[in-house]
Amino acid sequence: MWSYITDKIIREKALHFSLIDPDPLTQDYEEAGRIARLAYEAGTDAIMVGGSTALDIDLAVKKIKENVKIPVILFPGSLAGISKYADAIFFMSLLNSTNPYMIIGAQAIAAPLIKKMGVEPISMAYIIVEPGATAGYMGYAHLIPRSKPKIAVAYAMAAELIGYKLIYLEAGSGADMCIPTEFIKAVSRSVQIPVIVGGGINTAADAKKAVEAGASVIVQGTFIEKTVLKDGGASLKEIIKAVKSAT
């Protein structure tokens, strides 16, 4: 799965991932499958499954895989977000958390299970930027100010030196503003590994600016869950088109 991501970045320069948070309290698994199918038909490159509050996701992963022919990658917010049915898992560490559990504790608990399941791990350094939203709150994040990109640059450089494969700059699902382009540019220019950007990206212009600033992958979650069932994925298709044309 890692080779799928890197090869596609080389060929297309920038990718689009759709994040589905299958919380059974707010969304049934059949709906998750329909959302995934519409995102797939709109041209997204992979489906991420998970979130800050998701519960057991085995059924959601199965349903999503029935509806798409692209990779399904776990994006776990807790140990309950692990499923043997996924193609890979973003094995991530929330670097700017104030709680050691979010940095290495949960990872140590999950590692034996992931190895036993045989799900491919892709190491990711997760960095949460203001406003942070639910991800920041649940992750005990010491949010990086939007006006201080050099702090994120230092975290990103450290992550690269440690050996992480990806950097994820997160503004938080449903954030009312996306990460500033100068912020993205500063981080992407400081490392040689791909930079993922998510949170608050709601327009084609937002996505295009993030790619032009150096993002290798754009992630959308809340926007997709709010729009694709209403318009059949038309607005998402326009955003994905902007991601691909910005390279």
Protein Blocks (a to p, Z undefined) as FASTA:
>chain_A
ZZmmmmmmmmnopacdddddddfklocfklmmmmmmmmmmnopabdceddjkbccfklmm
mmmmmmpccdcddddfbfklgcfkbmbdcddddfkbcbfklmmmmmmmmmmmmmmnopac
dddddddddehimmlmmnopacddfklmmlmmmmmmmmmmnopabdcddebghiabdcdf
klmmmmmmmpcbdcddeehiabfklmmmmmmnopabdcdfklmmmmmmmnnommmmmmmm
mmmmmZZ
